[in-house]
Amino acid sequence: MAKNKLKVLVIDDDPKVSWLLSEGLSKKFEFVSARDGIEGIQMVSTEKPDLILLDIKMPGMSGIEVLEKLNKLDTRPEVIMVSGHGETKYIVDSIKLGAAEFVNKPFDVQEIEIHISTVLEKSQLRKEVKELKTQLEVKTNYDSFVGDSRAVSEIKSIVEQVSDSELTVLIRGESGTGKEIVARLLHQMSGRKNKPFIKVNCAAIPRDLLEAELFGYEKGAFTGAHKNKQGRFELANHGTIFLDEIGDMSIDLQSKLLQVLEQQEFVRVGGIQNIHVDVRIICATNRNLELAIKEQQFRDDLFYRLNEITMLLPALRERGEDIPLLVNHFLDKYNQLYKKDLTHLSSEIIDQLVAFSWPGNVRQLENMIKQVVVRGDESIITNLIASSGTVPTGWSPVAAVRDDEGDQFDSAGPLTYSLKERIGKTVANEEKKLIAEVLTKTNWNRRKASDLLEISYRSLLYKIKDYNLNSTK
């Protein structure tokens, strides 16, 4: 089947222009025509041209006015301005309004062909670059959500399932678990990926200013409102708005948000006109919203409306098998950023990281690794853990412990181990035996072994190295 020709809309009150172009270039382009600006604007939506040839001097609406109206559309084709007058001010005005090129009448048909082809080629190149950039952003964010634990795999699966839907998503989890990364993934893997992604941290903006920030305001709405201002919802039109820390939004503002969710419209502060928007809403919180509802700090109807899809991000302490992967990821990231070459951490340090309880989650781990890379000293981690004031889950940095009578034991003695540490060592020994047994039964087929052990392949490789297991084959 023959490839469809590129369509060119000619908006010119002189019918000879469209006829001349169609006669000379019909093998390469399909031409449609409009005799005035109003008809031309209407034909943009019906004909969906790839490019517009727009005359400047026309009765009624001028070409400059048409270009201004075209710029208000969500998307518009490339525009080449055509004029028999050649005045400099028209060229300047056209370029300011986004015209791709300016051609003077009378023109040669072959000259127009070159202009059209050049503009369309540049436009296609820009689209390809934009698409590649979007794909890179998706990959970057996808790679940033590091881990192959079951919990992380489930989150990534949900993202893939719901990203291209219009469902409102509520992302829940402790601070530092990656809620914004997931929100950006949902946007970048959706049909709205080429539209705005607008983030609003509801906890970072004073409550009395948040309404104006979200919905904008009219001139004179309050002291200092010297002109109309669009809010974040208007800026996010046709895209996605990410409301981080939604649990910190005041109860009175929640009712206005509910209206946007249900009717896709709102009124600016100090305004009277309803403004309609097409926005997908993604929210995140680390608060217990059910408790907030009981304490009348959060509307139950808003909660149920936000709760179309809920994603609960696991705390880092709940997916310890991902920590070695995260460490490698952050080592690579900050080695490149700071031109360093710290390629790995010792197994002893990795053990400490895996055993730590991580109150700050992935963000806290990232900050630790950043310091280690910059300073080139992995012992920083031991000091940071010891000074964090948080008890690790299976490892204790304390140099000595006391018995029930208050007597202190020497840290070199066998009684320096805490109960958790003793249990951790026992579990580690049993884990080592089990892994060795399964590897032997599978003839050291690591893929089969990881399936039988129900752990990821990469986690198994780490444990083989950590336990110094070797094949006798």
N, C-alpha and C positions, 0 to 999 in steps of 0.2 A: 504494500500500500504506500502511495506517495506521501512524503512528509508534508504536513500542513505548511502553507506559506505564512510568513510573518505578516501581521495585519497592521496597516498604517491608516490612521484617521486623519484626513485633511480637513481642517476647519478654515475655510476661505470663502468669501462672498463672490469670488470670481470662479465660475464653474470650469473655465478653461484650464485652471491649474490642476485640478483633480483629473481631468480628462487627459491632459498632457502627460502626467506622471503615470497614469494607468496604462496608456498606450505604450510608453517607453519602458516601463519596469514591471509589467504584469507577470512576466515569467518568474520574477524573483519575489515580488511582494503582492499582497492583496490590498487594494485601496478601497476605502469607503469614505464618503464625504458628507460634510455638513456646511450649510450656507451661512450660519451665524453662530455666535458663542453659546446661546441657550441650547440650541439643537445639538451642538458639539458636546456640551457637558452631559446631556442626556445619553448621547451615543457612547460615551465612555463606559457607562455601566451596562448598556445593552450589547455593544459590539466587542468590548474588552480588547481594545487595540494594544499592540506591543509598543507603538510609538505614535506621537501626534505631531503633525506639521501644522503650526498655528500661525495664521496671519495676524499681524498687529493692528492694521487699520481696517475695521469692519463697522458697518452701521449698527447702532444699538450698543452692544457690549464690545469693548475693545479686546484685543488679544491679551493685553496686560491684565485686564479684569478677569478674563477667562482663566489665565494662569493662576491668579490669586485664588479663584474658586476651586480650581483643580487641586491646589495645594491643601485644601481643607478636607479632601477625600482621604479615607484611610490609606489607600494606595493609589498611585497614579502612574501612568506610563511615562517614559522619557518624552521630553518635548523639545522640538526644534522650532525656533521662532523664525518666521519669514516676513520680510517687509520690503516694500518698494521705496521706502523713504530713507533708510540708512542713517537715521539720526543717532548720534552717540548715546543720548539719554535713554533711548529705547533698548540699546544693547546693555547698558548698565542695569536698567530696571529688570530686564529679562534674566540676566545672570544672577542678580540678587534673589530673584524668585525661583531660581533653580532650573532654568532652562539649560539644556545640555549644549546647544550651539545656536548661532544666529546666522541666517543666510539672507542675503540681499536679492531682490528681484531686479532685473530678470536673471534667471539662473539657467544653467545647463542641466539637462536631465541626468547626465552621467555624474555631474557634480553633486546633485542631490543624492544619487545612489551611493556615492562615497560617504557623504555625511550620514545617511541613514545607517549604512553598514557599520561605520565607525562607532556611532552612538550605541547601537544595539550590541556590538561586540563588547564595548566597555561596560554596558549594563549587565550583560551576561557574566562577565568576569567578576564584577562586584557581587553579584548574587552567589557565584561559586565561592568567592572568598568568604562571604558572610556565612554560607552554609558550612564551610570548613571550620570557620571560627566557632560556630555553634557546636559542631561535632567535637571539636577540641575541648570546649568548655564542658560538654557532657562527660567526655572521657576523663577530664581532670577531676571533676566532682565525683564521678563514679570511682575513680582510683583513690580519691581522698577518703571515701568511706571504706577503709581498709578492713579486711577480715574475711575469713571463710568459715567461721563458726556457724553452727546451725542458726543461731539468732540473727546474725548479719545476713546470711543467705535468705532467710525468710523476709527480712526487710527489703532487700533488693528485689525479691520476687514480687512483693506487694507494689513496689514502685513501678515495676514494669507492667503490672496488671492495671493499675488505676491512673497512671500518669496522663494518658490521653483521654480520660473521662472528664466530665465537668463536676464531679463530686467534690464537695468541700472536705478537706483533709485536716484532721487534728493530730498533730505530732506531739507525743508526750514522752517525757524522759527527764532525767536529771540534767543539770547544767553541765555542758561540756561533752554531751554524748553525740553531737553531730546533727542536731535538728535542722539547722540552716542548710547544711549540705544536702540533706534529704529533700528539703523544700525546693532548693535550686534544681535538683535532679528531676523532681516532679514537673517543674516548669520546662526544663530543657528537653525533656522527652515527650512533651505534649505538642499539640497542634498550635499552641500559642508561643512556641519557642522563639519566634522572630519578633515577638511583641515584648513590651516592657515587663521586667520583674522588679517590683517595688517592695522594698523591705521597710517595715515600721517596727521599731522596738517600743512597745507600749509602756514598758517600765522605765525607759530612758527619757521620755518626754513628760514634762509636768502635766498633771491631769487636766488643769484648766486650759492648757494649750493643745491637748491631743485632739480634741474635736476639730479645731481649726486646721490642724495638720492633716487630719484624715479627709475632711470634707471641704476644706477651703473656706473662704469668707468673701463677703461683699464689701465694697468700699464703704467706710463709715460704720462698719459693724461694731468696732470698738476703737479705743484710742490707739493710734498708730496704723490703723487699716486705711492707708491712703489710696489703695487701688484694689481691684478684684484680684483674688489669688486662687488658683486651682489647688485642690487638695490631692493627697496621694491617690485616692480612688480615681480621680479624673486622669491623673498621670498614668495610672495602670490600665486605662481603658483598652479592652481587647487583649490584655495580658493577664498577669497574675500579681496579686498583692499578698505579701507574707506578713502576717501579724504575729510577731514574736512576743512572747510573754503576755498572751491574751488574758491570762488570769489576773493581771494587774490593772486591767481596764476598769474604770469606775462603773458602778451599777447603772447610772443614768445614761452613760454613753453606750452601754451595751444594747439598750433598746433601739438606738439609732442604727447600730450595726445590724441588728436583727432585721430592720426594715430593708437594708441594702441586700441582705442575704435572700429575703423573700421576694422583694419587688425590683431589685437591681436599680434602685433610685434613692436619692437623698436630697436634702436641701442644704446649701451652704450656710454657714454661720452668718446671720443677718440678712439672709435671702428669703425669697418666697417662692421661687421657681424650682420645680422638681427637675433634677438632673439625672438622666438615665445613663448607666454605664454597663458595659459587658465585661465583667471582671471575675476571674476565678479566685476564690479565697482559700488560702492555706494558713492555718494557725499553729502555734506551738506554745507549750507551757511546761513548766516544771512544778506547778502547783497541783495540789489535790483538789480538783474542781468539784468532786462530789462533796467534800467537806466544805468548800466555799459555798456551795448551794445551801447546805444545811445552816451555815452561818449567815445566809442571806447576803453574801458578797458576790454571788454570781447567779445570773438568771438561769433557771432550769430550762426554759424554752429555747434560749440561745445555745445552751449546752447540747440539747438534743439536735438542734439544727446544725451545729458544727460537727456533730459526731457521726456524720454520714460514713466516713472512713476514719478509723483510729489506728495510728501506728505507734506502738510503744517501743522506744529505743532502749536496748539493754544498757545497764551500767557496765563500765569496763571490768569491774571485779567479777561480773557474771559471764565474761567471755575471755578468761585469762589466756586461752590458747591463741587468741589473736594478738597478744602483746608482742611476741617476737616479730610478727609481720609488721605491726605498727612501728616498732623500733627501727626496722630496716627502712621502712617508708620515710620516716622522719630523718634518719641518717642521710639517706639519698637527697632529700629535699634541702637540708641545711648544709650538707657538703657542697652542693651546687651553688647555693645562695651565698655562702661565705668563703667559697674556694678552699675548702678543707678536704682532708682525706681520711677521716675516721670511719673506717669501713664496717667495723663490727664492735660489739661489746662482749666482754667475757661471759662465760656461762654462769659464773657466780653473780654477776650484776643482773643478768637476765632472770635468774632465780629470784632475786630480790624484787625485781619489777613485777614478776608474775604473782608473787606472794602479797604484794602491797594492796591495800584496800581501795585506793584511788578515789578519794572524795571529790576531786575535780575532774575525774574521768579522762577522756582522751586529750582534752585541752591541757590538763596538768601534765600528762605524759609528754605531750609535744613540747611544752615549755622546758621540761627537764632535759630532753634530748637536745633541744636548741642550745641550752647552756653547756652541755657536755661537748657538743661539736665546736662551739665558739672557743671554749677554754681548753679543749683537747685533753680532758681528764675525766675518766668515767667514775672515779671515786666521789665525784660531786654528787652522784645519785645516792650513795650511802648516806652522805651528810644531809641531803635534802629530805630523804625519807625519815631520817632520825629526828630532824628538826620540824617535821610537818605536824607533829602532835597527834598523828593518827596511827593507831596500832595496826601493823600489817596483818594479813590474814593467816600467814603461815611462817613468817620470818620475823625475828625480833632483833633490832639494832642495839638493844640494851647490852652494855658490857657485862653486867652482873645482875643477878636477881637475889631476892631475900626469901628466906624460909618464913614459916608462920611465926617464928619467934623474933623475926627482925634481923637475924644474922645474915651477913652478906657473904656470898660464896665467890670464890675466885672465878673470873671469867674463863680461865683456862681449864677448869675442872668440868667433869661430866654433868654436874648439877646446874650448869648455866643455861640449859635448854628449857624454854618455857614448855607448857603442856601442848600448846598449839604447834610448837616447833617439833616436839617429839612425834605428835600425830602426823605432821606433815612429812617427816622423814620416813615413818612407817608406811604411809600411803605411797610415797615415792618408790620405796623398795618393792612394794607389791606391784606398782605400775610397771616398773622395770622388768620384773619377772614375767608379767603377763604379756608385755610387748615382745620380749624375747621368745616366749613360747609360741605366740601367734606367727611371728616371723619365721620360726623354724617350721611350723606346720604348713606355711604357704611357700616354703622354699625361697624365702626372702623376696617374695613378690610384694612389693610395698603397696601397690594399689589394692590388691586383695586384702592385705593386712589392715590398711586404713578403713576399708569397708567393714571388715569383721569387728574392728575395734570401735567403729562408729565415731571416728575422728577424721579431720581433714588430712589429705595427703601431705600438705606442707607441715602440719603440726606433727605428723608422724616422723618426718625427716628431722625436724628439730629435736624431738625426743630421742631418736636414734643417736644423734650427735651428742646430746646432753648426757645421755646415759652411757655413752661410749660403747654402743653395741656394734659388733662386727660380725659379718658373715664368715663362717668357717669354710665355706665352699671355695 
